[in-house]
């Protein structure tokens, strides 16, 4: 009944069969290492079928030190994971199930480039995805991620990409698998990071309407995205904290059955940028010691030109604890030793309210216009810190990026509420493929946000 009502008022698309154009590439994740462990490592993970009988083949052969079926939720999947030592500034090749993945971690202090989005939806299976069909989000989000990752960084390509919560509004894991099945090996080789949102805990969006035996409570999320978070500090093999069974414990409406916040607290560096990621589902008591640790680490990173707080909620409510929305946490961090010295160079990205826009000039950016109800705008937010190191670039594509001297850019693709703005998807993707993302920043397709 609720779905019929939702569809009737135009907030839920009728569930449709979507053609899946799978690349057949193993579902590999490359995530940044928790920074206290040092810089020259990444976590490499494989998500496959828990019932798979065949052995996993990798080069190096000892790549995975952990391999277990998912626990508690999405138990049809298996997670295999391990830390990999890399040489920053050079490509490191690993082979997983016969497919090569070339992993690149920029040198410390080196300029870097990436795409950051939030709240991507393409299906109305669990909740509404008002503009999913109009904006062709499944085809186009996977399309722009693949295109952005196609070129090497020397040719204007990106080093990393991130999703900041409400990842496909997925209770059961099948929508996540559908999306990632359409990504190329190059896209899956890039550094990736994720931070959970309210719909990753409670598919209905709030603990007040949670279903204890069915909602994932971010358990599927934390295994599927395999972040090397605070929980891994003492044990990099058994790197996730499974101490809380989400089907047991206290009232889910009081958030008493959530996994440890340590599964989502992470700070890390990519080139000359620092990132501090956390979940607003937890209160200050669970997160404050982590923030102090992260700021202490940041104080020693002399080659970091900007630091970003990354999370989901832009305001309170819908599962966000008091004062734990991203702007409030960033404001709180301004008074923590180590972060206070950064001033306006401490910035933030967030999602939740479904818009792509600058929320605080030069500091705050919302990147959640990816198909859900709300503003209706759709585009590609890009973070680019390479301007300081472009002067000696000899590549024609890198030279094309030299005219762009900003930090945050936005490629508008389409506006579901304003057809007059046109559809810039094909032109943008063609530019990405020919010039790389960096080469397109000054090509008249992007707006400088900061």
SULKAUR-V632776 format. One record per run of one state. SS is the DSSP state (H for helix, E for strand, C for the rest). FROM is the first residue (numbers start at 1). LEN is the number of residues. If there is no record, write none. Layout:
# SULKAUR-V632776
<<SS,FROM,LEN> <SS,FROM,LEN>>
This chain:
# SULKAUR-V632776
<<C,1,1> <H,2,7> <C,9,18> <E,27,6> <C,33,2> <H,35,3> <C,38,3> <E,41,9> <C,50,8> <E,58,2> <C,60,6> <E,66,4> <C,70,7> <E,77,9> <C,86,5> <E,91,6> <C,97,2> <E,99,6> <C,105,8> <E,113,5> <C,118,19> <H,137,14> <C,151,2> <H,153,3> <C,156,4> <E,160,4> <C,164,10> <H,174,7> <C,181,4> <H,185,5> <C,190,1> <E,191,4> <C,195,3> <H,198,4> <C,202,5> <H,207,3> <C,210,9> <H,219,7> <C,226,4> <H,230,3> <C,233,19> <H,252,3> <C,255,6> <H,261,3> <C,264,2> <E,266,5> <C,271,2> <E,273,5> <C,278,6> <H,284,15> <C,299,7> <E,306,5> <C,311,6> <E,317,1> <C,318,2> <E,320,1> <C,321,5> <H,326,8> <C,334,6> <H,340,6> <E,346,5> <C,351,5> <E,356,5> <C,361,3> <E,364,4> <C,368,9> <E,377,8> <C,385,1> <H,386,4> <C,390,6> <H,396,6> <C,402,6> <E,408,8> <C,416,3> <H,419,3> <C,422,3> <H,425,16> <C,441,5> <E,446,3> <C,449,2>>
